[in-house]
Each structure stands twice: as structure tokens, then as C-alpha cells.
Amino acid sequence: MDLLVGFLVFAGIFALYDALRKVNNNILDQTEEIKKLHEELAKHNKN
């Protein structure tokens, strides 16, 4: 029984880590897209 509880705790921690990693990657991707859009807008405003 202790083994099952330990496995469930480990699986829960891993699932939380994986979810946070995915959210962080999405935030980083969105930040890069915002930077690209900002650069494109700056180019168009100069012309």
C-alpha cells in the first residue's frame, strides 16, 4: 500500500512539473512572437 501511495505522489509531482513546463514554454513562445510583431510594427512605422 505504501508503494502505491508513493507512486501516486510521484506521478502527481511529475504531472505538475510537466504542466508547469508546458505553460512556461508557451509563455516563452508567445514572448518571442510578441517581439517579432513589435519589430515588424517598428519597421512599418518608419516607412
Secondary structure, 3 states (H helix, E strand, C coil): CHHHHHHHHHHHHHHHHHHHHHHHHHHHHHHHHHHHHHHHHHHHHHC
